[in-house]
Amino acid sequence: MSTSLHDRLLAAQDGDADLKLLQDAIAIDSVTGNETAFATFLEDRMTDLGLHTGSGEFLPGRLNVWGETCEPSATGDRLLIVGHTDTVHVRGWEETWKGAPQESPLGGALIDGEVWGRGACDLKGGICAALGGLRLLQKAGLRLSGGLSFAFIGDEESGEPGTGVSAGAHDLVKRVEAGTIAKPDFAVYVEPTKLDVYTAQIGFFIADISVTGKSAYFGTPELGTDALKATHAVLERIWAHEADLANGPSHDLVGTSSILVTHISGGGYIAVPGECKLSLIRKLRPGESLDEAVTAFEAAVRSAPVAGGISIAIDYPAGRDHRYGGSPVEIDREAPAALLLSNCVSEATAGTQVSGGTLGGAPYWSEMPFLVNKIGCPAVYCAPGDIGVAHTFEERIGTEGYLAAVRAFALFMARYCGLEEKAE
C-alpha cells in the first residue's frame, strides 16, 4: 500500500501549482503586526479546499484563521497543522540585493531551484506544503475519513515594537478550550526543520538588567558610585553561572543549558558612570523549570560584590507561554504519530537530493508548548526549509524539498486520519 499510495500522489502532483501557491503567499507582506492580509489569503485557500473555516481577532485588527475537514463533533483522532502567519521585517533586503533577481523580498524569485523571499522558509513554505498536501490528496481522488484541522496564528515573531508575545497562540488555546476549534489528538507545527521531525525544543528567557549607581564629576570620583564597576562584578557572576550550566546536564537532542550576554551599554560622559544596562538570553533544555532557572539566575546576579548605593533591577520582557519566557518541551520520541510522520517524510524524499525524517530537537523556541502543555496535545515540528537562513537576507527554500514536503504531508494525513477510499 505504501509504495502505491506514494506513486499515486507523485503522479497526481502539480508542482507548478504548488510553487505558485508558495510564491503567492510570499507576495503578501505579513511582518508581525500586519498578518491579516495573509491570514485572509489562507482562509480563502482553505475554503477552496472545502474546509469549514473560521476567523477571529486575537488583537484588534489582527486575525487568526482556521479550517476543519469535518464538524468539531466528529469522532476519531484529529490532526492539527499549525503555523504562524507573521514574518520578520524586510528592512535592508532591497538594498542588499539591488539589481539582483531576488531584489524584492516579496517577489518569490525562483533561482537555481530555490524560491527566495521573506517567509519562504519561516514559515510560509511549511504552511503551503501542508495545504498543498490536502490539495494533492483531493487531486488524487482520496478523501480523509478522520478529522483534519489547520490553524494559522499571528504574533510569533519578535522584533517589532509592542508585538511578538504569542498573542495568536494564546487565542488559539482559548478557542480550543471553548470548543470553537476542535481539540486535536496530535499536532504538527510547521517550523522549518529540513523535514526532520523534532520532538523536543529548547526554552528561553530574556533578562534586561539595569545597574544604577550615582554619577559624579571625574575629578571627584569619590562623590559617585560607579555602576560600570558594579556591572563588571555582576557579569563575572553571570559568566560563572554560565560555566556551571555548560558543565551540567546535557540533553541528547538540544545540548546543555547556557547564557549569552547580548548587549551592554553605560557611561558616555566624562564622569563616573551612574547607570549601566545589559541584556542576555538564557537557554533551557527540556525538563528544566523556568521558575527555578530564574531563581538560580537572580541568586547569581544578587551575589555580586557591589558597592553600597548600587541598585540592581531585572526585567523579563519576553513572556510567551510563561510569564518569564518560553518553556522548553519534549514529547515521547517513540510516539507512534511522530514515528509515522518520520516514515512518511523518508518515503517522500527517497530518490531525491533531499533527506529528512530524522528524529531530533529544535535549537530554537516556537509555540509547541502551547499545544503540549496548555491543551495536552502531543506535537512536533516538521517542515521544509533551513532555520539557518530564516530572519536573514538569504532566506529561501529549495523547490525539491518543498515539493517532497507536499507529498510527505499528504501521506501523513492519509495514514494518520485514514482514507474513505483505500488506495490500490
C-alpha positions as CSV (number, residue, x, y, z in Angstrom):
1,M,0.0,0.0,0.0
2,S,2.7,2.5,1.0
3,T,4.6,2.4,-2.3
4,S,1.4,2.5,-4.5
5,L,0.0,5.4,-2.4
6,H,3.1,7.5,-2.8
7,D,3.3,6.6,-6.5
8,R,-0.4,7.7,-6.9
9,L,0.4,11.0,-5.2
10,L,3.5,11.6,-7.2
11,A,1.6,11.0,-10.4
12,A,-1.1,13.4,-9.3
13,Q,1.2,16.2,-8.1
14,D,1.1,19.5,-9.9
15,G,4.5,21.0,-9.0
16,D,3.8,24.3,-10.8
17,A,0.6,24.8,-8.8
18,D,2.4,24.0,-5.6
19,L,5.1,26.5,-6.3
20,K,2.6,29.2,-7.3
21,L,0.8,28.8,-4.0
22,L,4.1,29.4,-2.2
23,Q,5.0,32.4,-4.4
24,D,1.5,33.9,-4.0
25,A,2.0,33.5,-0.2
26,I,5.4,35.2,-0.2
27,A,4.0,38.1,-2.2
28,I,1.8,39.1,0.8
29,D,3.5,41.4,3.3
30,S,2.9,39.8,6.7
31,V,5.5,41.3,9.0
32,T,4.4,40.9,12.7
33,G,1.5,43.2,13.4
34,N,0.4,43.1,9.7
35,E,-0.7,39.5,9.4
36,T,-4.4,39.9,8.5
37,A,-4.0,40.1,4.7
38,F,-2.1,36.8,4.7
39,A,-4.5,35.2,7.2
40,T,-7.4,36.1,4.9
41,F,-5.5,34.7,1.9
42,L,-5.1,31.4,3.8
43,E,-8.8,31.3,4.8
44,D,-9.7,31.7,1.1
45,R,-7.4,28.8,0.2
46,M,-8.9,26.6,2.9
47,T,-12.4,27.5,1.6
48,D,-11.2,26.4,-1.9
49,L,-10.3,23.0,-0.4
50,G,-13.8,22.6,1.0
51,L,-12.9,23.2,4.7
52,H,-15.2,24.7,7.2
53,T,-13.4,27.9,8.0
54,G,-13.4,30.5,10.7
55,S,-11.6,33.6,11.8
56,G,-11.3,35.8,14.9
57,E,-9.2,38.7,16.1
58,F,-6.5,37.8,18.6
59,L,-5.8,41.5,19.0
60,P,-7.7,44.4,17.4
61,G,-7.3,44.3,13.6
62,R,-5.2,41.1,13.7
63,L,-6.7,37.8,12.7
64,N,-6.2,34.1,13.4
65,V,-7.8,31.8,10.9
66,W,-8.7,28.1,11.0
67,G,-10.3,25.3,8.9
68,E,-11.6,21.8,9.5
69,T,-12.5,18.9,7.2
70,C,-15.5,18.0,9.2
71,E,-17.6,19.2,12.1
72,P,-15.9,19.5,15.6
73,S,-18.3,16.8,16.9
74,A,-16.8,14.1,14.6
75,T,-15.3,11.1,16.2
76,G,-11.9,9.6,15.7
77,D,-8.4,11.0,16.0
78,R,-7.9,14.6,14.8
79,L,-4.7,16.0,13.3
80,L,-3.9,19.7,13.6
81,I,-1.5,21.6,11.4
82,V,-0.3,24.8,12.9
83,G,1.8,27.7,11.5
84,H,2.4,31.3,12.3
85,T,1.4,33.9,9.7
86,D,3.8,36.6,10.6
87,T,7.4,37.1,9.3
88,V,10.3,39.3,10.5
89,H,10.9,42.6,8.9
90,V,12.3,43.2,5.4
91,R,14.4,46.4,6.2
92,G,17.6,46.3,4.2
93,W,16.6,43.4,1.9
94,E,16.2,45.5,-1.3
95,E,19.4,47.4,-0.6
96,T,21.3,44.1,-0.2
97,W,20.0,42.6,-3.4
98,K,19.7,45.8,-5.6
99,G,19.7,44.8,-9.2
100,A,19.6,41.0,-8.5
101,P,16.6,38.7,-9.3
102,Q,15.8,38.4,-5.6
103,E,15.7,42.2,-5.1
104,S,12.1,42.2,-3.9
105,P,11.6,40.4,-0.6
106,L,8.0,39.7,-1.7
107,G,9.0,38.6,-5.2
108,G,9.3,34.8,-4.7
109,A,12.1,34.7,-7.3
110,L,13.0,31.2,-8.5
111,I,16.7,31.0,-8.8
112,D,18.7,27.7,-9.3
113,G,16.0,25.5,-7.8
114,E,15.2,27.8,-4.8
115,V,12.4,30.2,-4.1
116,W,13.6,33.4,-2.5
117,G,11.7,35.8,-0.3
118,R,10.8,36.8,3.3
119,G,8.9,33.9,4.8
120,A,10.0,31.4,2.2
121,C,11.2,29.0,4.9
122,D,9.9,30.7,8.1
123,L,7.4,29.5,7.6
124,K,5.2,30.0,4.5
125,G,6.9,27.1,2.9
126,G,5.6,24.8,5.7
127,I,2.1,26.3,5.6
128,C,1.8,26.0,1.8
129,A,3.3,22.4,1.8
130,A,0.6,21.4,4.3
131,L,-2.2,23.0,2.4
132,G,-0.7,21.5,-0.8
133,G,-0.7,18.1,0.8
134,L,-4.5,18.2,1.3
135,R,-5.0,19.5,-2.2
136,L,-2.8,16.7,-3.5
137,L,-5.0,14.1,-1.7
138,Q,-8.1,15.6,-3.3
139,K,-6.5,15.7,-6.8
140,A,-5.6,12.0,-6.4
141,G,-9.2,11.2,-5.7
142,L,-8.7,10.4,-2.0
143,R,-10.9,11.6,0.9
144,L,-9.9,11.5,4.6
145,S,-12.1,9.6,6.9
146,G,-10.7,11.2,10.1
147,G,-10.6,14.8,11.2
148,L,-8.0,17.3,9.9
149,S,-7.7,20.9,11.1
150,F,-5.5,23.8,10.3
151,A,-4.8,26.8,12.5
152,F,-2.8,29.8,11.3
153,I,-1.9,32.2,14.0
154,G,-0.1,35.6,14.3
155,D,2.4,37.3,16.6
156,E,5.0,34.5,16.9
157,E,8.0,36.5,15.7
158,S,9.6,39.2,17.9
159,G,11.4,42.3,16.8
160,E,8.5,44.8,16.1
161,P,7.6,47.2,18.9
162,G,4.7,46.0,21.0
163,T,4.4,42.7,19.3
164,G,5.8,39.1,19.4
165,V,4.3,37.8,22.6
166,S,2.4,34.8,21.1
167,A,-0.9,36.6,21.3
168,G,-2.2,34.4,18.5
169,A,-1.2,31.2,20.3
170,H,-2.9,32.4,23.5
171,D,-6.0,33.0,21.4
172,L,-5.8,29.6,19.8
173,V,-5.7,27.9,23.2
174,K,-8.7,29.8,24.4
175,R,-10.7,28.8,21.3
176,V,-9.8,25.1,21.7
177,E,-10.7,25.2,25.3
178,A,-14.0,26.8,24.4
179,G,-14.7,24.2,21.7
180,T,-14.7,26.8,18.9
181,I,-11.8,24.8,17.3
182,A,-11.9,21.0,17.7
183,K,-9.3,19.6,20.2
184,P,-6.6,17.8,18.3
185,D,-5.0,14.4,19.2
186,F,-1.7,15.3,17.5
187,A,-0.3,18.4,16.0
188,V,2.4,19.3,13.6
189,Y,3.8,22.9,13.9
190,V,5.4,23.7,10.5
191,E,8.6,25.5,11.7
192,P,11.5,24.7,9.3
193,T,13.4,21.5,10.2
194,K,14.8,20.5,6.8
195,L,12.0,17.9,7.0
196,D,13.3,16.3,10.1
197,V,10.9,15.6,13.0
198,Y,11.6,17.5,16.2
199,T,10.1,16.0,19.3
200,A,11.9,18.4,21.7
201,Q,12.8,22.1,21.8
202,I,14.7,24.5,24.0
203,G,13.2,27.0,26.3
204,F,14.4,30.6,27.0
205,F,14.1,33.7,29.0
206,I,15.5,37.2,28.2
207,A,16.6,39.4,31.0
208,D,17.2,43.1,30.9
209,I,19.4,44.3,33.9
210,S,19.8,47.9,35.0
211,V,22.6,48.6,37.4
212,T,22.2,52.1,38.9
213,G,24.8,54.0,41.0
214,K,25.5,57.7,41.2
215,S,27.2,59.9,38.6
216,A,29.9,62.4,39.7
217,Y,32.5,64.6,38.0
218,F,35.6,62.7,37.0
219,G,37.8,65.0,39.2
220,T,35.8,64.0,42.3
221,P,35.0,60.3,41.7
222,E,34.7,59.7,45.5
223,L,31.3,61.5,45.3
224,G,29.9,59.0,42.9
225,T,29.1,55.2,42.8
226,D,30.4,53.5,39.7
227,A,27.7,51.5,38.0
228,L,30.2,50.2,35.5
229,K,32.4,48.6,38.1
230,A,29.3,47.0,39.7
231,T,28.3,45.7,36.3
232,H,31.7,44.1,35.9
233,A,31.1,42.2,39.2
234,V,27.6,41.2,38.0
235,L,29.0,39.9,34.7
236,E,31.6,37.8,36.5
237,R,28.8,36.1,38.5
238,I,26.7,35.6,35.3
239,W,29.6,34.0,33.5
240,A,30.4,31.8,36.4
241,H,26.8,30.7,36.4
242,E,27.1,30.1,32.6
243,A,30.1,27.8,33.2
244,D,28.2,25.8,35.8
245,L,25.4,25.3,33.2
246,A,27.8,24.3,30.5
247,N,29.3,21.7,32.8
248,G,25.9,20.5,33.9
249,P,23.4,18.0,32.4
250,S,23.1,17.8,28.7
251,H,20.1,16.8,26.6
252,D,21.0,14.5,23.8
253,L,18.9,16.4,21.2
254,V,19.5,20.0,22.2
255,G,22.6,20.1,24.3
256,T,23.4,21.9,27.5
257,S,21.8,25.0,29.0
258,S,23.6,28.3,28.5
259,I,23.5,32.1,29.0
260,L,24.5,34.6,26.3
261,V,25.1,38.3,27.1
262,T,23.8,40.0,24.0
263,H,24.1,43.7,24.8
264,I,25.7,46.2,27.2
265,S,25.7,50.0,27.4
266,G,26.8,52.5,30.0
267,G,28.7,55.7,30.7
268,G,29.3,58.0,27.8
269,Y,30.2,61.2,29.8
270,I,33.4,62.4,31.3
271,A,32.1,61.3,34.7
272,V,31.6,58.4,37.0
273,P,29.1,56.1,35.1
274,G,25.8,56.4,37.0
275,E,24.0,53.6,35.1
276,C,24.8,50.6,33.1
277,K,22.3,48.3,31.2
278,L,22.8,44.8,29.8
279,S,20.7,42.1,28.2
280,L,21.1,38.4,28.0
281,I,19.2,35.3,26.9
282,R,19.2,32.0,28.9
283,K,18.6,28.7,27.1
284,L,16.8,25.9,28.9
285,R,16.9,22.3,28.0
286,P,13.8,20.1,28.3
287,G,13.0,19.2,31.8
288,E,14.2,22.5,33.3
289,S,11.7,24.7,35.1
290,L,11.6,28.3,34.1
291,D,10.8,29.5,37.6
292,E,13.7,27.5,39.0
293,A,16.0,28.8,36.3
294,V,15.1,32.4,37.0
295,T,15.5,31.9,40.7
296,A,19.0,30.5,40.2
297,F,19.9,33.3,37.8
298,E,18.8,36.0,40.1
299,A,20.7,34.4,43.0
300,A,23.9,34.6,40.9
301,V,23.3,38.3,40.0
302,R,22.4,39.3,43.6
303,S,25.6,37.5,44.8
304,A,27.8,40.0,43.0
305,P,30.0,42.0,45.4
306,V,28.9,45.6,44.6
307,A,29.4,48.8,46.4
308,G,26.8,50.3,48.7
309,G,24.4,52.6,46.9
310,I,24.2,50.3,43.9
311,S,20.7,49.1,42.9
312,I,20.0,46.3,40.5
313,A,16.7,45.8,38.7
314,I,15.9,42.9,36.5
315,D,13.1,42.8,33.9
316,Y,11.8,39.9,31.8
317,P,10.4,41.4,28.6
318,A,9.7,38.3,26.5
319,G,6.9,36.3,28.2
320,R,5.3,33.7,26.0
321,D,3.5,30.7,27.4
322,H,5.2,31.6,30.7
323,R,5.5,35.0,32.4
324,Y,9.3,34.9,32.2
325,G,9.7,33.5,28.7
326,G,9.1,30.3,26.6
327,S,9.1,26.9,28.2
328,P,11.2,24.0,27.0
329,V,9.1,21.0,25.9
330,E,9.5,17.4,24.9
331,I,7.2,14.5,23.9
332,D,8.0,10.8,23.7
333,R,10.3,10.4,20.7
334,E,8.7,7.0,20.2
335,A,5.2,8.4,19.9
336,P,3.5,6.4,17.1
337,A,2.4,9.6,15.3
338,A,5.9,11.0,15.4
339,L,7.4,7.8,14.0
340,L,4.7,7.7,11.4
341,L,5.5,11.2,10.2
342,S,9.2,10.3,10.1
343,N,8.4,7.3,7.9
344,C,6.2,9.4,5.6
345,V,9.0,12.0,5.1
346,S,11.6,9.3,4.4
347,E,9.3,7.8,1.8
348,A,8.5,11.1,0.1
349,T,12.2,12.1,-0.1
350,A,13.5,8.7,-1.3
351,G,15.2,9.1,-4.6
352,T,15.5,12.9,-4.3
353,Q,18.5,15.0,-3.5
354,V,17.0,16.0,-0.1
355,S,16.8,14.0,3.1
356,G,14.5,14.1,6.1
357,G,12.6,12.2,8.7
358,T,15.4,12.0,11.3
359,L,14.1,12.5,14.9
360,G,15.7,15.5,16.5
361,G,15.4,18.5,18.7
362,A,14.8,22.2,17.8
363,P,17.6,24.6,18.6
364,Y,15.0,27.4,18.6
365,W,11.9,28.3,20.5
366,S,8.5,28.3,19.0
367,E,4.9,27.7,20.1
368,M,4.8,23.9,20.6
369,P,4.5,24.4,24.4
370,F,1.0,25.9,23.9
371,L,-0.1,22.7,22.3
372,V,1.7,20.2,24.6
373,N,1.3,22.0,28.0
374,K,-1.8,24.1,27.6
375,I,-4.2,21.8,25.7
376,G,-2.5,18.5,26.3
377,C,-1.8,17.7,22.6
378,P,1.4,16.0,21.7
379,A,3.1,17.9,18.9
380,V,6.3,18.0,16.8
381,Y,7.9,20.5,14.5
382,C,8.4,19.4,10.8
383,A,8.6,21.4,7.6
384,P,10.9,22.1,4.7
385,G,13.4,24.8,4.9
386,D,16.6,25.6,6.8
387,I,16.2,27.7,10.0
388,G,19.8,28.9,9.4
389,V,18.6,31.3,6.7
390,A,15.5,32.4,8.4
391,H,15.5,36.1,9.5
392,T,18.3,36.8,7.1
393,F,18.7,38.4,3.6
394,E,19.5,34.8,2.4
395,E,16.0,33.4,3.2
396,R,15.0,30.9,0.6
397,I,13.7,27.3,0.2
398,G,14.7,24.5,-2.1
399,T,11.9,23.5,-4.5
400,E,12.8,19.8,-4.4
401,G,12.4,19.7,-0.6
402,Y,9.3,21.8,-0.7
403,L,7.6,19.6,-3.3
404,A,8.7,16.5,-1.3
405,A,7.1,18.0,1.8
406,V,3.8,18.4,-0.1
407,R,3.8,14.6,-0.7
408,A,5.0,13.8,2.8
409,F,2.2,15.8,4.4
410,A,-0.3,14.1,2.1
411,L,1.0,10.7,3.1
412,F,0.9,11.6,6.8
413,M,-2.6,13.0,6.6
414,A,-3.8,9.8,4.8
415,R,-2.2,7.4,7.2
416,Y,-3.0,9.3,10.4
417,C,-6.5,10.3,9.6
418,G,-7.4,7.3,7.4
419,L,-9.0,7.2,3.9
420,E,-12.5,6.7,2.9
421,E,-11.2,5.2,-0.3
422,K,-8.4,2.6,0.1
423,A,-5.5,3.2,-2.3
424,E,-4.7,0.3,-4.5
